[in-house]
Amino acid sequence: MSEVGIGILGAGTVGGPVIKRLINDHDALEAKTGLSLTIHKIGVRDAAKQRDVEIPEGLLTTDLNEVVSHPDVQLVVEVMGGTDPAGEMVLGALRAGKPVVTANKELVASKGPELIAAAEQAGVPLLFEAAVGGGIPIIRPLSETLAGEPINRVLGIVNGTTNFILSRMADAGQSYEEALAEAQQMGFAEPDPSADVSGADAASKACILASLAFGTWIPVSSVYREGIERITQVDIDFAEDLGYVVKLLAVGQRTEAGISVRVHPAMVRIDHPLAAIRGATNAIFIEGPSVGELLFAGPGAGGEPTATAVLGDVIDAAREILAGAQVSPRVRLAPGDVLDFGEVATKWYIRLDVADEPGVLAQIASAFGTAEVSIKSVWQEGQGDEATLLVVTHSAAEAKQRKAVESLEGFDVVRRVQSIIRVESDEV
């Protein structure tokens, strides 16, 4: 018997395409996989809402528990988003011995250990390929293909909205506000874009990526987060002059002192593979001692690409259901130390408005020296009463970099610290 009964929680941006393809492509999927994937219930918040997908009568319900407890539902797909009531429903399904496929990065990031433990105890799969890279296959490579590789670093552009905005600022000379408005017009950004532009969305994905890469669960609260709201066209232009592009990066790194995970804008050398990732495309760069450098790139957002990843997990889970065996967990987590962000070594680009008078550079150099931060390069733009000074530092602990900049703000010759952007790749 190849039939597997499916219950779906959510029928929106991702749920709609999943439902459409399970219904419209049912025969094609069965011919390709040998599986008859049949939807028995679809849980939604508002059954009367107009939807792009035509849903057969009798499938919709506003009672989410009906989806999880339905006797013909063997596999639950959660694509409703948020942590409540999605978390309760996912845990209920797992505890009932039903595999779960989810695209919910917020839920996995906030409740990952609890969900993984529930799946392990029930002996059923918990699959979340779509929770990080959308249509980019990255969870399975990290948890299976690269399970034997001691990964050193994960570096990624994991938010399509911010990458589109920064690309438009670099390629079309738009302001942040203009690029954001275009992103909203094209459907790449929500009417309230705060989760994207603040780095919150990327932080959830960074938490999941780093936890799988290093085998230690990183609480999302331990991920340093900084958004792109303060990036200006001036800094985009200066970065280009220096041979860089600005990207919002998710960075996970293993060091002797512990694991660090951070999300922030960064200057990336123009010849780095991530520099070429434009528009709403996402890319994840993995470094390991044996595999060297691997790059996964593709459409990281949107209903259709994400639905493809969801369906891949559905097929995988359905095959395991039909095999009838107790499933060993694909993700095992061991204890590990999370490095305080103040101890993380980074390089900084600082743009200052300063008085154009003798002794300014000496005072600034003294401030950095006192904080034990070495200056790599200094450029001055403009003359007159005020000038723009660009300072790029050598690698130093975040806490020391911050101490140096804070001391500058007390100097009479420093009119304003305009911006700080970390320099992620080597050499200026």
Phi and psi in degrees as a GROMACS rama.xvg file:
@    title "Ramachandran Plot"
@    xaxis  label "Phi"
@    yaxis  label "Psi"
@TYPE xy
-101.953  2.93167  SER-2
-81.254  135.621  GLU-3
-128.562  124.551  VAL-4
-84.2799  135.193  GLY-5
-122.337  138.052  ILE-6
-116.194  137.935  GLY-7
-121.326  130.775  ILE-8
-104.422  105.459  LEU-9
110.344  139.136  GLY-10
-140.25  39.4417  ALA-11
-99.5903  -132.651  GLY-12
-57.5424  -41.9122  THR-13
-96.107  -43.5398  VAL-14
-59.3634  -39.0147  GLY-15
-56.9331  -55.2371  GLY-16
-61.0025  -35.5536  PRO-17
-62.5661  -47.8791  VAL-18
-60.9988  -46.7503  ILE-19
-57.8238  -44.2265  LYS-20
-74.6933  -34.4787  ARG-21
-65.507  -33.3242  LEU-22
-84.1712  -55.0344  ILE-23
-71.4374  -32.5371  ASN-24
-103.881  21.0058  ASP-25
-55.5506  -50.0548  HIS-26
-67.6707  -39.6276  ASP-27
-65.299  -40.7625  ALA-28
-64.3373  -39.8276  LEU-29
-65.8428  -39.8312  GLU-30
-65.4461  -34.8119  ALA-31
-82.0065  -35.3791  LYS-32
-112.299  -16.5452  THR-33
78.7709  12.3843  GLY-34
-113.134  134.391  LEU-35
-100.601  98.1931  SER-36
-93.3503  108.711  LEU-37
-117.802  124.596  THR-38
-80.362  128.819  ILE-39
-108.829  -30.3329  HIS-40
-151.416  145.559  LYS-41
-129.317  117.199  ILE-42
-94.2726  130.169  GLY-43
-137.839  161.761  VAL-44
-78.4906  -34.0095  ARG-45
-134.278  105.796  ASP-46
-71.0404  -22.2647  ALA-47
-87.407  -5.06491  ALA-48
-63.9173  138.609  LYS-49
-71.5397  131.43  GLN-50
-128.317  155.236  ARG-51
-73.5559  -21.8154  ASP-52
-102.289  138.573  VAL-53
-84.7808  118.828  GLU-54
-107.132  125.293  ILE-55
-56.6452  146.746  PRO-56
-60.6287  139.191  GLU-57
95.678  -11.3534  GLY-58
-84.5166  -33.1624  LEU-59
-76.0227  142.137  LEU-60
-150.236  148.337  THR-61
-96.6405  -2.80823  THR-62
-91.408  97.3255  ASP-63
-63.1351  -31.2329  LEU-64
-63.492  -28.0447  ASN-65
-63.7099  -33.5483  GLU-66
-67.5661  -47.9854  VAL-67
-67.8664  -38.194  VAL-68
-93.6222  -4.37056  SER-69
-56.753  130.529  HIS-70
-63.7194  -24.5925  PRO-71
-92.5867  -5.62571  ASP-72
-86.3723  114.737  VAL-73
-101.188  -18.0706  GLN-74
-141.516  129.167  LEU-75
-107.459  131.238  VAL-76
-111.542  118.187  VAL-77
-105.992  112.167  GLU-78
-134.617  31.3476  VAL-79
-93.0171  -21.2979  MET-80
82.5284  167.038  GLY-81
76.2186  173.453  GLY-82
-101.877  -16.9856  THR-83
-139.635  121.597  ASP-84
-94.2329  11.8934  PRO-85
-57.5271  -42.71  ALA-86
-60.9183  -43.5598  GLY-87
-62.6363  -40.7204  GLU-88
-68.4224  -42.8905  MET-89
-64.4506  -45.7681  VAL-90
-62.6942  -39.5588  LEU-91
-61.604  -41.7934  GLY-92
-65.5495  -45.7495  ALA-93
-62.8501  -44.156  LEU-94
-66.7467  -22.8751  ARG-95
-85.075  3.09613  ALA-96
81.3482  22.3336  GLY-97
-107.331  127.129  LYS-98
-58.7726  151.815  PRO-99
-128.473  134.902  VAL-100
-114.413  128.026  VAL-101
-135.791  149.298  THR-102
-110.554  14.9873  ALA-103
-92.3984  92.7971  ASN-104
-66.6655  -35.0168  LYS-105
-63.5514  -42.1838  GLU-106
-67.3869  -46.8073  LEU-107
-64.1009  -41.1048  VAL-108
-65.7042  -38.4737  ALA-109
-85.6775  -28.4969  SER-110
-127.903  22.0445  LYS-111
-51.5913  -55.5121  GLY-112
-58.0817  -40.3205  PRO-113
-65.4639  -43.1059  GLU-114
-67.0602  -43.5458  LEU-115
-63.362  -41.1181  ILE-116
-64.6009  -40.7423  ALA-117
-64.5696  -40.782  ALA-118
-65.2064  -41.2161  ALA-119
-64.8368  -42.752  GLU-120
-64.0124  -36.5028  GLN-121
-82.9223  -15.3604  ALA-122
70.9402  32.8505  GLY-123
-126.643  158.041  VAL-124
-73.7097  144.185  PRO-125
-121.084  111.682  LEU-126
-118.423  134.435  LEU-127
-143.564  43.7149  PHE-128
-55.8492  -37.0816  GLU-129
-79.9927  -2.74862  ALA-130
-78.8589  -14.3552  ALA-131
-119.283  -57.86  VAL-132
-104.041  11.8788  GLY-133
60.4136  -115.058  GLY-134
-83.2615  -2.28782  GLY-135
-84.9079  121.953  ILE-136
-73.6256  111.569  PRO-137
-136.108  -32.2862  ILE-138
-66.8482  -47.6732  ILE-139
-64.667  -44.9743  ARG-140
-57.0842  -40.9411  PRO-141
-68.5099  -43.7877  LEU-142
-86.4217  -18.1052  SER-143
-122.638  -65.5106  GLU-144
-60.2217  -40.7247  THR-145
-102.256  18.1625  LEU-146
-61.2557  -28.2695  ALA-147
-91.8366  3.0378  GLY-148
-98.8887  123.73  GLU-149
-75.9799  85.4884  PRO-150
-65.1351  134.812  ILE-151
-91.6385  -38.8502  ASN-152
-153.543  143.36  ARG-153
-122.352  127.455  VAL-154
-134.266  124.402  LEU-155
-150.984  154.28  GLY-156
-100.721  105.041  ILE-157
-118.511  13.4751  VAL-158
-134.144  113.615  ASN-159
-67.9803  -33.744  GLY-160
-61.6985  -51.1513  THR-161
-68.3091  -33.9592  THR-162
-68.6663  -35.7492  ASN-163
-63.4236  -45.8164  PHE-164
-61.4111  -49.1319  ILE-165
-66.6088  -33.0522  LEU-166
-66.476  -41.627  SER-167
-67.7148  -35.5028  ARG-168
-65.0223  -38.1786  MET-169
-78.5493  -40.8344  ALA-170
-88.7775  -31.5263  ASP-171
-114.708  -0.621422  ALA-172
69.0088  21.9108  GLY-173
-76.311  155.548  GLN-174
-76.0878  167.069  SER-175
-57.5888  -44.761  TYR-176
-64.0012  -40.5147  GLU-177
-66.5426  -42.7147  GLU-178
-67.2622  -38.2164  ALA-179
-64.5302  -42.8851  LEU-180
-61.2218  -40.2007  ALA-181
-66.2261  -40.2036  GLU-182
-61.1008  -40.0132  ALA-183
-68.3486  -39.8787  GLN-184
-63.0863  -36.1276  GLN-185
-88.3864  -1.84522  MET-186
85.841  8.44257  GLY-187
-83.011  -18.9213  PHE-188
-127.882  143.448  ALA-189
-72.8981  160.59  GLU-190
-53.889  -37.3427  PRO-191
-106.521  100.042  ASP-192
-89.5791  10.6883  PRO-193
-59.2425  -38.1215  SER-194
-62.0615  -33.5797  ALA-195
-79.6184  -55.8544  ASP-196
-71.996  -20.8131  VAL-197
-82.3799  -10.8588  SER-198
89.0551  1.07547  GLY-199
-64.0749  -44.1418  ALA-200
-60.6032  -47.208  ASP-201
-64.5878  -33.0414  ALA-202
-65.7537  -40.2502  ALA-203
-61.0624  -43.355  SER-204
-67.9167  -38.4233  LYS-205
-63.4246  -39.3169  ALA-206
-57.0069  -47.6221  CYS-207
-68.062  -47.5174  ILE-208
-57.5743  -50.2857  LEU-209
-65.8157  -39.149  ALA-210
-61.8399  -42.5259  SER-211
-71.7918  -39.3269  LEU-212
-65.6526  -38.9686  ALA-213
-106.594  -4.86383  PHE-214
72.0929  16.022  GLY-215
-130.595  127.613  THR-216
-71.122  126.806  TRP-217
-102.926  110.648  ILE-218
-58.3856  140.369  PRO-219
-61.9106  -24.7252  VAL-220
-68.9563  -17.2481  SER-221
-91.0337  -2.26153  SER-222
-86.2195  117.844  VAL-223
-67.1597  135.79  TYR-224
-134.664  132.109  ARG-225
-144.827  134.084  GLU-226
-95.0072  -168.211  GLY-227
-104.995  6.53277  ILE-228
-59.5786  -26.7584  GLU-229
-98.2646  2.77486  ARG-230
-73.3081  130.441  ILE-231
-115.248  163.67  THR-232
-62.4643  -30.6144  GLN-233
-59.4072  -45.5262  VAL-234
-70.6344  -35.355  ASP-235
-59.6016  -43.7561  ILE-236
-68.4903  -42.8648  ASP-237
-63.3191  -39.718  PHE-238
-59.8291  -42.2726  ALA-239
-63.1777  -41.5501  GLU-240
-60.5537  -32.14  ASP-241
-88.4638  -1.09689  LEU-242
89.1282  30.3461  GLY-243
-130.327  161.973  TYR-244
-123.532  154.611  VAL-245
-100.091  128.628  VAL-246
-131.993  151.346  LYS-247
-86.4645  114.75  LEU-248
-109.662  144.159  LEU-249
-104.064  124.226  ALA-250
-127.281  122.737  VAL-251
-120.592  131.522  GLY-252
-141.751  136.949  GLN-253
-97.5217  127.355  ARG-254
-126.597  171.196  THR-255
-63.3827  -29.4832  GLU-256
-84.1336  -16.7685  ALA-257
149.052  -172.576  GLY-258
-102.144  133.939  ILE-259
-118.453  141.435  SER-260
-135.856  130.173  VAL-261
-150.255  153.975  ARG-262
-132.547  123.795  VAL-263
-168.361  161.174  HIS-264
-64.1346  146.343  PRO-265
-149.428  150.14  ALA-266
-88.7458  124.311  MET-267
-117.197  131.851  VAL-268
-55.8178  143.136  ARG-269
-61.8557  -24.0083  ILE-270
-94.4444  3.99431  ASP-271
-77.8236  143.405  HIS-272
-54.3607  -33.7827  PRO-273
-71.195  -21.3959  LEU-274
-65.388  -26.9055  ALA-275
-84.9167  -3.9063  ALA-276
-80.2588  109.73  ILE-277
-114.935  165.566  ARG-278
64.725  -146.19  GLY-279
-86.5179  9.11229  ALA-280
-70.7836  146.336  THR-281
-113.442  159.339  ASN-282
-154.692  143.941  ALA-283
-128.789  126.547  ILE-284
-110.523  124.336  PHE-285
-119.751  135.303  ILE-286
-121.399  131.58  GLU-287
-145.487  156.664  GLY-288
-65.8293  -28.6969  PRO-289
-96.5912  -42.3681  SER-290
-85.2922  -13.0429  VAL-291
74.5665  -121.198  GLY-292
-120.277  129.158  GLU-293
-121.26  140.276  LEU-294
-124.73  124.574  LEU-295
-112.208  123.387  PHE-296
-140.958  151.945  ALA-297
161.486  -169.995  GLY-298
-68.3351  115.129  PRO-299
-98.5972  1.63593  GLY-300
-147.293  171.098  ALA-301
100.847  150.94  GLY-302
-62.8356  -45.9541  GLY-303
-67.1934  -50.9527  GLU-304
-60.2373  -40.2926  PRO-305
-66.0595  -37.4271  THR-306
-61.6923  -34.8688  ALA-307
-61.5481  -43.9776  THR-308
-65.4088  -39.5131  ALA-309
-60.9085  -46.7345  VAL-310
-63.3479  -36.296  LEU-311
-59.2552  -43.5884  GLY-312
-67.4018  -38.1098  ASP-313
-60.1897  -45.7312  VAL-314
-62.3063  -43.4934  ILE-315
-61.0719  -49.26  ASP-316
-65.1507  -38.6824  ALA-317
-62.4624  -40.2254  ALA-318
-63.551  -37.4356  ARG-319
-70.6117  -34.411  GLU-320
-61.1237  -46.7657  ILE-321
-69.1844  -27.9842  LEU-322
-69.833  -27.058  ALA-323
74.245  14.1837  GLY-324
-100.099  154.439  ALA-325
-64.9386  129.985  GLN-326
-90.6091  129.265  VAL-327
-78.7712  141.126  SER-328
-64.446  138.644  PRO-329
-83.4605  -17.6134  ARG-330
-120.596  119.785  VAL-331
-120.442  136.703  ARG-332
-117.771  133.61  LEU-333
-113.631  160.062  ALA-334
-62.9045  151.545  PRO-335
-164.532  160.405  GLY-336
-93.5269  132.138  ASP-337
-98.6206  124.262  VAL-338
-76.5249  132.632  LEU-339
-62.5336  137.615  ASP-340
-61.0556  -29.3797  PHE-341
-63.7604  -20.6368  GLY-342
-92.1219  -8.61395  GLU-343
-71.959  132.17  VAL-344
-84.876  123.826  ALA-345
-138.564  165.506  THR-346
-109.725  143.806  LYS-347
-119.436  143.536  TRP-348
-106.434  126.12  TYR-349
-124.695  130.024  ILE-350
-110.282  123.474  ARG-351
-122.083  143.048  LEU-352
-95.0454  121.113  ASP-353
-129.799  161.931  VAL-354
-71.3281  136.361  ALA-355
-89.4044  83.5849  ASP-356
-149.416  160.418  GLU-357
-59.4381  144.725  PRO-358
91.8386  -6.66851  GLY-359
-63.2861  -49.3134  VAL-360
-61.8161  -38.089  LEU-361
-63.0934  -41.2874  ALA-362
-65.454  -42.1277  GLN-363
-67.0835  -43.7841  ILE-364
-60.9678  -37.4826  ALA-365
-64.5289  -40.2052  SER-366
-62.3327  -43.5842  ALA-367
-69.1706  -39.5762  PHE-368
-62.7196  -41.4958  GLY-369
-61.6544  -35.1199  THR-370
-84.4077  2.0392  ALA-371
65.7012  39.9315  GLU-372
-118.564  127.352  VAL-373
-91.462  134.479  SER-374
-88.1421  129.715  ILE-375
-88.9188  -47.176  LYS-376
-146.161  150.635  SER-377
-138.056  134.503  VAL-378
-128.704  146.188  TRP-379
-119.821  133.875  GLN-380
-119.518  129.15  GLU-381
88.6309  160.521  GLY-382
-140.092  166.586  GLN-383
118.681  -152.041  GLY-384
-63.2832  -35.9456  ASP-385
-129.669  152.704  GLU-386
-138.638  160.267  ALA-387
-98.9717  127.547  THR-388
-114.276  128.39  LEU-389
-108.065  124.355  LEU-390
-120.606  130.442  VAL-391
-119.053  127.356  VAL-392
-96.8843  161.56  THR-393
-74.9275  169.884  HIS-394
-63.3444  131.844  SER-395
-155.562  162.002  ALA-396
-59.5228  141.378  ALA-397
-52.4639  -42.5845  GLU-398
-61.5356  -37.502  ALA-399
-71.9454  -40.4639  LYS-400
-59.6156  -44.5466  GLN-401
-66.6268  -38.3908  ARG-402
-61.7055  -41.0451  LYS-403
-63.7171  -45.2117  ALA-404
-68.8593  -38.8614  VAL-405
-61.8433  -35.4987  GLU-406
-68.978  -30.9441  SER-407
-62.7895  -33.4749  LEU-408
-66.6243  -12.7524  GLU-409
-95.5756  0.703619  GLY-410
-86.3228  137.605  PHE-411
-64.1459  -31.3663  ASP-412
-77.8394  -13.3665  VAL-413
-97.5617  107.911  VAL-414
-72.4415  -41.5413  ARG-415
-165.261  141.37  ARG-416
-88.6617  106.458  VAL-417
-78.8858  -40.4067  GLN-418
-161.069  154.537  SER-419
-133.614  126.116  ILE-420
-134.213  133.249  ILE-421
-75.1523  148.303  ARG-422
-104.992  111.851  VAL-423
-89.1753  -36.8346  GLU-424
-103.375  163.506  SER-425
-72.2257  150.093  ASP-426
65.6388  136.904  GLU-427
